[in-house]
Structures are given as structure tokens and as C-alpha cells.
């Protein structure tokens, strides 16, 4: 099997390589291709990946390249993890909305639209080349944010694609740690849209233990998501930490006026990581990588790839077409839900209806995502403005005008850089 990683100059890549080696028997990778347009990053990160693979006895072929066509040719799995414009673009996504008094975040609100507008066209170009060069039954696994919008654009264009986020597996590992059980015994029933989900059930050995978890570990979950325990108890569900931007919007905006943007912190961590990766004696992922974010990314990615390849039918939380699984949303909306994953893709597990207080917010953001995906795929400024009008963190007419002009002007040169 040939697996192509597009955006392999990412500092996450050693984490992915580590995961691939853990799942080597199920995945059976015979050729691993690491592609990135940034020569320095792909050589530094690729060098560490090569040392890791050698230490772990990888018997297949490793290629490190800037040639997209050779990376995609004959690929069975194409994993896309790019960041168009790099951390500089992320900083604009965070600071332009914040300057207007809105939440500044790279995947949520106006910043998420800016990211989608410059990212979707690049991902669609990559996917089109994959359609022409990869195997006819190849899967695209998208880890590129904003995952829900990017995945929707891929599916709208007819590609075989599945979106992936690490939020569910992060909660799964946290819950397993609290309960003192192995993660494979824990199934997190996380439902909603990408970066807009709630855990409504936690199954351990076939029994829903969510109520017990909230009762005993509610304070720990509250700390994890940055929201009061009382809110968790009122909802009867655990919101993802991205819900803080909605449930504590004014508090977040005030904090962002007083603190260093996350993009600056991540950029500093990345530079430190790249310096570590240059060390020829380093042959394992460094501990500093845990501060980069994206906890358990490799496990989520390798589990999904393993299920696609082995036709295991395992249940994993992924981003797929709704197909009626969440009542009140359109069939073609892209939702993030537990699904059985096999060779033919992901089939969502049936879900009870969302409570009104959850469904209303999901419908609101789903309408935004529909508009955002269309605007990004077609480069349509008017539709992009409608998307901001539809987003609950923007809404206001004057804000849509000022922010959209600044976001689109700032993003004009951003396509020159593409790594996660």
C-alpha cells in the first residue's frame, strides 16, 4: 500500500510516523511518501521521520519530495494536512476579527472563513490531481482545518473523502484515564459539526456511564473545556472545548485583548521543534511536541487509515455526509458523528434527535458552513459575506463588511505556503 502525506513539513508528522509504525501490521504500508512545498521543512521533518523509521525497522520505501504528482501517483491513501499561508496567516485569522470585537480563532467565526477561503481551493487542486494520478479507489483523509468545510467542499466535488478531528479521541483518552481502563473499551458518542460537538453518551463495555462521569469528574471536564461545571450539568452533555467560543463569547473576546495570540505561541513552539528535529541523534518524537496541540492526532489518523484498509468496521468519530442521521439538518450537510469505518467508507451510527438547545446552534452553524464551502470553492465574495451574516459569532452587517475586506486582502498572497 502507498500512503501519501501532503503537508508533511508539519511538525505533527513525527507523531504520524510513530502511529503508522504502531499500526504497521494492519495498515501494511509498503511505500510512504512525505510531500511538502517548503524544501527546508520537508528535509528537516523528513530527516527525523527517516531516522524514526529506521530505528523501528520499517522495511518499506520512504520518499521525501516536493513533486506533488510523484507523491500522488498510485497512492491508496492521501492524507492532507496542509496549512495554507503558515502561522502568519493563522495570526491574521486570530487578530483581524479580534480587532473588530469578535472572537479571533482560526477555525471558528470570521477567522475560520478566512482560512476556508484560502484553503479550500488548494485542497481541491490537490484532490483533482489525486483523482487523475492516485488509484481509482483511493481515499482522501482530510485533517486540514476547517475540517467540516474542507470535507464538504471535497464531497461536493465528488471526491472519496473523510474528515478527521482529534477532539473525540482526546476525550476518549481522558475518560479512559479517569476510569482506569484501556481506551479501546471506551466509545465516545460525540455528535454535531466539526468543532461544534457535544458528548451525549460514553459507552464502556456497552454501558452508558456519562452521568456517573459528570458526577465524579465534572470539575475535571469543566477545566478541560474552560466552562463551568454547572453548564455541563444543565446540558446533560459535555461540550467540546470549541463551544467555549459560543457559550463564553464575551469572556473570550476580553481575554484575547489581554493575551498573546495562540498563533504566536505555536510559531515559537514550531521553531523550537524544528531545531530539535535537526539533531541527527534524535530518532523519536520529542516531548515538546505535546505542547503543539493536536493531542492523539497520530492515533486518530492511523486508526482511520487502518479501518479503511482492513475493512474492520470499527466505530470512530469522523466527518461525513449527514444522510439523515441528525434530524433537522439537510441530507448533504457534513456532520461529525460516530460511524462504522470500512473499505467502502464511513456509515454513521443512528442518533437520537438533538435537544432543541443543541439543534438550534447546529442548524445556525450548518447554514454558515454551506455558504462558506460554496464561497471558498467558487471564490464568491457575496456568498462569503452571506456566510458571515449567518455565523452566530459575527451576524452584524457592518462587521461582515469590514472583516471580509481585511481577511480577503490579507489572504491574497497566502497560497504560497502550505504546511500544517
RAFEN-V595674 format. One record per residue. N is the residue number from 1. RES is the residue in one letter. SS is DSSP state (h for helix, s for strand, l for the rest). Layout:
N_RES_SS, N_RES_SS
This chain:
1_X_l, 2_X_s, 3_X_s, 4_X_s, 5_X_s, 6_X_s, 7_X_l, 8_X_l, 9_X_l, 10_X_l, 11_X_l, 12_X_l, 13_X_h, 14_X_h, 15_X_h, 16_X_h, 17_X_h, 18_X_h, 19_X_h, 20_X_h, 21_X_h, 22_X_h, 23_X_l, 24_X_h, 25_X_h, 26_X_h, 27_X_h, 28_X_l, 29_X_l, 30_X_l, 31_X_s, 32_X_s, 33_X_s, 34_X_s, 35_X_s, 36_X_l, 37_X_l, 38_X_l, 39_X_h, 40_X_h, 41_X_h, 42_X_h, 43_X_h, 44_X_h, 45_X_h, 46_X_h, 47_X_h, 48_X_h, 49_X_h, 50_X_h, 51_X_h, 52_X_h, 53_X_h, 54_X_h, 55_X_h, 56_X_l, 57_X_l, 58_X_l, 59_X_l, 60_X_l, 61_X_s, 62_X_s, 63_X_s, 64_X_s, 65_X_s, 66_X_l, 67_X_l, 68_X_h, 69_X_h, 70_X_h, 71_X_h, 72_X_h, 73_X_l, 74_X_l, 75_X_l, 76_X_l, 77_X_s, 78_X_s, 79_X_s, 80_X_s, 81_X_l, 82_X_l, 83_X_l, 84_X_s, 85_X_l, 86_X_h, 87_X_h, 88_X_h, 89_X_h, 90_X_h, 91_X_h, 92_X_h, 93_X_h, 94_X_h, 95_X_h, 96_X_h, 97_X_h, 98_X_h, 99_X_h, 100_X_l, 101_X_l, 102_X_l, 103_X_l, 104_X_l, 105_X_l, 106_X_l, 107_X_l, 108_X_l, 109_X_l, 110_X_h, 111_X_h, 112_X_h, 113_X_h, 114_X_h, 115_X_h, 116_X_h, 117_X_h, 118_X_h, 119_X_h, 120_X_h, 121_X_h, 122_X_h, 123_X_h, 124_X_h, 125_X_h, 126_X_h, 127_X_h, 128_X_h, 129_X_h, 130_X_h, 131_X_h, 132_X_h, 133_X_h, 134_X_l, 135_X_l, 136_X_l, 137_X_l, 138_X_l, 139_X_s, 140_X_s, 141_X_s, 142_X_s, 143_X_l, 144_X_l, 145_X_l, 146_X_l, 147_X_h, 148_X_h, 149_X_h, 150_X_h, 151_X_h, 152_X_h, 153_X_h, 154_X_h, 155_X_h, 156_X_h, 157_X_l, 158_X_l, 159_X_l, 160_X_l, 161_X_s, 162_X_s, 163_X_s, 164_X_l, 165_X_l, 166_X_l, 167_X_h, 168_X_h, 169_X_h, 170_X_h, 171_X_h, 172_X_h, 173_X_h, 174_X_h, 175_X_h, 176_X_h, 177_X_h, 178_X_h, 179_X_h, 180_X_l, 181_X_l, 182_X_l, 183_X_h, 184_X_h, 185_X_h, 186_X_s, 187_X_s, 188_X_s, 189_X_s, 190_X_s, 191_X_s, 192_X_s, 193_X_s, 194_X_l, 195_X_l, 196_X_s, 197_X_s, 198_X_s, 199_X_s, 200_X_s, 201_X_s, 202_X_s, 203_X_s, 204_X_s, 205_X_l, 206_X_l, 207_X_s, 208_X_s, 209_X_l, 210_X_h, 211_X_h, 212_X_h, 213_X_h, 214_X_h, 215_X_h, 216_X_h, 217_X_h, 218_X_h, 219_X_h, 220_X_h, 221_X_h, 222_X_h, 223_X_h, 224_X_h, 225_X_h, 226_X_l, 227_X_l, 228_X_l, 229_X_h, 230_X_h, 231_X_h, 232_X_h, 233_X_h, 234_X_h, 235_X_h, 236_X_l, 237_X_l, 238_X_s, 239_X_s, 240_X_l, 241_X_h, 242_X_h, 243_X_h, 244_X_h, 245_X_h, 246_X_h, 247_X_h, 248_X_l, 249_X_h, 250_X_h, 251_X_h, 252_X_h, 253_X_h, 254_X_h, 255_X_h, 256_X_h, 257_X_h, 258_X_h, 259_X_l, 260_X_l, 261_X_l, 262_X_h, 263_X_h, 264_X_h, 265_X_h, 266_X_h, 267_X_h, 268_X_h, 269_X_h, 270_X_h, 271_X_h, 272_X_h, 273_X_h, 274_X_h, 275_X_h, 276_X_h, 277_X_h, 278_X_l, 279_X_l, 280_X_l, 281_X_l, 282_X_l, 283_X_l, 284_X_l, 285_X_l, 286_X_l, 287_X_h, 288_X_h, 289_X_h, 290_X_h, 291_X_h, 292_X_h, 293_X_l, 294_X_l, 295_X_l, 296_X_l, 297_X_h, 298_X_h, 299_X_h, 300_X_h, 301_X_h, 302_X_h, 303_X_h, 304_X_h, 305_X_h, 306_X_h, 307_X_h, 308_X_h, 309_X_h, 310_X_h, 311_X_l, 312_X_l, 313_X_l, 314_X_s, 315_X_s, 316_X_s, 317_X_s, 318_X_s, 319_X_s, 320_X_s, 321_X_s, 322_X_l, 323_X_l, 324_X_l, 325_X_l, 326_X_l, 327_X_l, 328_X_l, 329_X_l, 330_X_l, 331_X_l, 332_X_l, 333_X_l, 334_X_s, 335_X_s, 336_X_s, 337_X_s, 338_X_s, 339_X_s, 340_X_s, 341_X_s, 342_X_s, 343_X_l, 344_X_l, 345_X_s, 346_X_s, 347_X_s, 348_X_s, 349_X_l, 350_X_l, 351_X_l, 352_X_l, 353_X_l, 354_X_l, 355_X_l, 356_X_h, 357_X_h, 358_X_h, 359_X_h, 360_X_h, 361_X_h, 362_X_h, 363_X_h, 364_X_h, 365_X_h, 366_X_h, 367_X_h, 368_X_h, 369_X_h, 370_X_h, 371_X_h, 372_X_h, 373_X_h, 374_X_h, 375_X_h, 376_X_h, 377_X_h, 378_X_h, 379_X_l, 380_X_l, 381_X_h, 382_X_h, 383_X_h, 384_X_h, 385_X_h, 386_X_h, 387_X_h, 388_X_h, 389_X_h, 390_X_h, 391_X_l, 392_X_l, 393_X_l, 394_X_l, 395_X_l, 396_X_l, 397_X_h, 398_X_h, 399_X_h, 400_X_h, 401_X_h, 402_X_h, 403_X_h, 404_X_h, 405_X_h, 406_X_h, 407_X_h, 408_X_h, 409_X_h, 410_X_h, 411_X_h, 412_X_l, 413_X_l, 414_X_h, 415_X_h, 416_X_h, 417_X_l, 418_X_s, 419_X_l, 420_X_l
